[in-house]
Amino acid sequence: MKDMKSPKKGYRIGELAYLASVNPRTIDFYTRAGLIDPLKREDTNQHRYYPESALDRLLLIKQLRAHHLSLAEIRTHLENISSPDQRQVIETLQSVCQQMDRLQRQLMGVAPAVALADRTVIVGMTAEAMQKVATLTAALSSLLASL
C-alpha cells in the first residue's frame, strides 16, 4: 500500500507545463537543450519529475525568449544565475544593455518606414518597452546591491 503522506517528488511534465502555461513539448525541447534538468527517475513507471526550481527556471526562459534571446544567450544567462559572482552579474548586465541598444536601433530603423497612422502604435510600443527596461534596471540594481 502506498504511503499517502510521502513528500511530493516534484512536478510531472504535465503539471509543470500547466503551471508555466506551455506545451509539454516545450519542456521536452528545453530538457533536450540542457536548459532544464529533471530529477532522477525513481518510480517504477519511469515518470519524469522536475524539481520545484524548474518552474522558476522555465518562467525565466519564457521571459528571455519573449525578449528574442537565442538559446545560446539564454544558456549563458542561466549559467550566470546558477553561480553568480560580481563579474558574471556585470557581464550579464552589459549583455542585456547591448541587446536593449540593438533592439532600440532596430526599432528606430523601422520607424521611418511606417505610415504616419502607425506611428502612434510604435510610440506606444516604445513607451511600453521603456517601462519594461526601467523595471529590469531596478531589479538588476537591487541584485547588484545585494552582492
The 8 nearest C-alpha neighbors of each residue, nearest first, counted from 0:
[[1, 2, 3, 4, 5, 43, 42, 6],
 [2, 0, 3, 5, 4, 6, 42, 7],
 [1, 3, 4, 5, 0, 6, 7, 8],
 [4, 2, 5, 1, 6, 0, 7, 8],
 [5, 3, 2, 6, 7, 1, 8, 0],
 [4, 6, 3, 2, 7, 1, 8, 9],
 [7, 5, 8, 4, 3, 9, 2, 10],
 [6, 8, 9, 5, 10, 4, 48, 50],
 [9, 7, 6, 48, 10, 50, 49, 38],
 [10, 8, 50, 49, 48, 7, 51, 11],
 [11, 9, 49, 48, 15, 14, 12, 50],
 [10, 12, 48, 14, 13, 47, 15, 49],
 [11, 13, 15, 14, 16, 23, 10, 48],
 [14, 12, 16, 15, 11, 23, 17, 10],
 [15, 13, 17, 11, 16, 12, 10, 18],
 [14, 16, 12, 18, 17, 13, 10, 19],
 [17, 15, 21, 13, 19, 23, 14, 18],
 [16, 18, 20, 14, 15, 19, 13, 21],
 [19, 17, 15, 16, 20, 14, 54, 21],
 [18, 20, 16, 17, 21, 15, 58, 54],
 [21, 19, 17, 18, 16, 22, 15, 58],
 [22, 20, 16, 19, 23, 25, 17, 26],
 [21, 23, 24, 25, 16, 20, 26, 17],
 [24, 22, 26, 16, 25, 13, 12, 27],
 [25, 23, 27, 22, 26, 28, 21, 29],
 [26, 24, 28, 23, 22, 27, 29, 21],
 [25, 27, 29, 23, 24, 28, 30, 16],
 [28, 26, 24, 30, 25, 29, 31, 23],
 [27, 29, 25, 31, 26, 30, 24, 32],
 [30, 28, 32, 26, 34, 31, 27, 35],
 [29, 31, 35, 27, 33, 32, 28, 34],
 [32, 30, 28, 33, 29, 27, 34, 35],
 [33, 31, 29, 30, 34, 28, 35, 70],
 [34, 32, 30, 31, 35, 29, 36, 74],
 [33, 35, 29, 32, 30, 74, 36, 31],
 [36, 34, 30, 33, 29, 53, 37, 56],
 [35, 37, 30, 38, 33, 34, 49, 53],
 [38, 36, 49, 48, 47, 39, 35, 50],
 [37, 39, 49, 48, 40, 50, 36, 47],
 [40, 38, 41, 37, 48, 47, 49, 36],
 [39, 41, 45, 47, 42, 38, 46, 48],
 [40, 42, 39, 43, 45, 46, 44, 38],
 [43, 41, 45, 44, 40, 46, 47, 39],
 [42, 44, 45, 41, 46, 40, 47, 39],
 [43, 45, 42, 46, 41, 40, 47, 48],
 [44, 46, 43, 42, 40, 47, 41, 48],
 [47, 45, 44, 48, 40, 42, 11, 43],
 [46, 48, 11, 40, 45, 37, 12, 49],
 [47, 49, 11, 10, 9, 38, 37, 46],
 [48, 50, 37, 10, 9, 38, 53, 11],
 [51, 49, 9, 52, 53, 38, 10, 48],
 [50, 52, 53, 54, 9, 49, 10, 55],
 [51, 53, 50, 54, 55, 56, 49, 57],
 [54, 52, 56, 51, 50, 55, 57, 49],
 [53, 55, 57, 52, 56, 51, 58, 15],
 [56, 54, 58, 52, 57, 53, 59, 51],
 [55, 57, 53, 59, 54, 58, 60, 52],
 [56, 58, 60, 54, 59, 55, 53, 61],
 [59, 57, 61, 55, 60, 56, 54, 19],
 [58, 60, 62, 56, 61, 57, 55, 63],
 [61, 59, 57, 63, 62, 58, 64, 56],
 [60, 62, 58, 64, 59, 63, 65, 57],
 [63, 61, 65, 59, 60, 64, 58, 66],
 [62, 64, 60, 66, 65, 61, 68, 59],
 [65, 63, 67, 61, 66, 68, 62, 60],
 [66, 64, 62, 63, 67, 61, 68, 60],
 [65, 67, 63, 64, 68, 62, 61, 98],
 [68, 66, 64, 65, 69, 63, 62, 70],
 [69, 67, 64, 66, 63, 72, 73, 70],
 [68, 70, 72, 71, 73, 67, 64, 63],
 [69, 71, 73, 72, 74, 68, 64, 32],
 [70, 72, 74, 69, 73, 75, 68, 76],
 [73, 71, 75, 69, 74, 70, 68, 76],
 [72, 74, 70, 76, 75, 71, 77, 69],
 [73, 75, 71, 77, 72, 76, 70, 78],
 [76, 74, 72, 78, 73, 77, 79, 71],
 [75, 77, 73, 79, 78, 74, 80, 72],
 [78, 76, 80, 74, 79, 75, 73, 81],
 [79, 77, 81, 75, 80, 76, 74, 82],
 [80, 78, 76, 83, 77, 81, 82, 87],
 [79, 81, 77, 83, 78, 82, 76, 88],
 [82, 80, 78, 79, 83, 77, 76, 84],
 [83, 81, 80, 79, 78, 84, 87, 77],
 [84, 82, 80, 79, 87, 81, 88, 85],
 [83, 85, 87, 86, 88, 82, 146, 79],
 [84, 86, 88, 87, 89, 83, 146, 143],
 [87, 85, 89, 88, 84, 90, 83, 91],
 [86, 88, 90, 89, 84, 85, 79, 83],
 [89, 87, 91, 85, 90, 86, 92, 84],
 [88, 90, 92, 86, 91, 87, 85, 93],
 [91, 89, 87, 93, 92, 88, 94, 86],
 [92, 90, 94, 88, 89, 93, 87, 95],
 [93, 91, 89, 95, 94, 90, 88, 96],
 [94, 92, 90, 96, 91, 95, 97, 89],
 [93, 95, 91, 97, 92, 96, 90, 98],
 [94, 96, 98, 92, 97, 93, 91, 99],
 [97, 95, 99, 93, 98, 94, 92, 100],
 [98, 96, 100, 94, 95, 99, 93, 101],
 [97, 99, 101, 95, 100, 96, 102, 94],
 [98, 100, 96, 102, 101, 97, 103, 95],
 [101, 99, 103, 97, 98, 102, 96, 104],
 [100, 102, 98, 104, 99, 103, 97, 105],
 [103, 101, 105, 99, 104, 100, 106, 98],
 [102, 104, 100, 106, 105, 101, 99, 107],
 [105, 103, 107, 101, 106, 102, 108, 100],
 [106, 104, 102, 108, 103, 107, 101, 109],
 [105, 107, 103, 109, 108, 104, 102, 110],
 [106, 108, 104, 110, 109, 105, 103, 111],
 [109, 107, 105, 106, 110, 104, 111, 112],
 [108, 110, 106, 107, 112, 111, 105, 113],
 [109, 111, 107, 113, 112, 108, 106, 118],
 [112, 110, 113, 109, 108, 107, 114, 118],
 [113, 111, 110, 109, 114, 108, 115, 107],
 [114, 112, 110, 111, 117, 115, 118, 109],
 [113, 115, 117, 116, 112, 118, 111, 110],
 [114, 116, 118, 117, 113, 119, 111, 112],
 [117, 115, 114, 118, 119, 113, 120, 121],
 [116, 118, 120, 114, 119, 115, 113, 121],
 [117, 119, 121, 115, 120, 116, 122, 113],
 [120, 118, 122, 117, 121, 123, 116, 115],
 [119, 121, 123, 118, 117, 122, 124, 116],
 [120, 122, 124, 118, 123, 119, 125, 117],
 [121, 123, 119, 125, 120, 124, 118, 126],
 [124, 122, 120, 126, 121, 125, 119, 127],
 [123, 125, 121, 127, 126, 122, 128, 120],
 [126, 124, 128, 122, 127, 123, 121, 129],
 [125, 127, 129, 123, 128, 124, 122, 130],
 [126, 128, 124, 130, 125, 129, 123, 131],
 [129, 127, 125, 131, 130, 126, 124, 132],
 [128, 130, 132, 126, 131, 127, 125, 133],
 [129, 131, 133, 127, 132, 128, 126, 134],
 [130, 132, 134, 128, 129, 133, 135, 127],
 [133, 131, 129, 135, 130, 134, 136, 128],
 [134, 132, 136, 130, 131, 135, 129, 137],
 [135, 133, 131, 137, 132, 136, 138, 130],
 [136, 134, 132, 138, 133, 137, 139, 131],
 [135, 137, 133, 139, 138, 134, 132, 140],
 [138, 136, 140, 134, 135, 139, 133, 141],
 [139, 137, 135, 141, 136, 140, 142, 134],
 [138, 140, 142, 136, 141, 137, 135, 143],
 [141, 139, 137, 143, 142, 138, 136, 144],
 [140, 142, 144, 138, 139, 143, 137, 145],
 [143, 141, 139, 145, 140, 144, 138, 146],
 [144, 142, 140, 146, 145, 141, 139, 88],
 [143, 145, 141, 142, 146, 140, 139, 138],
 [144, 146, 142, 143, 141, 140, 139, 85],
 [145, 143, 144, 142, 85, 84, 141, 83]]
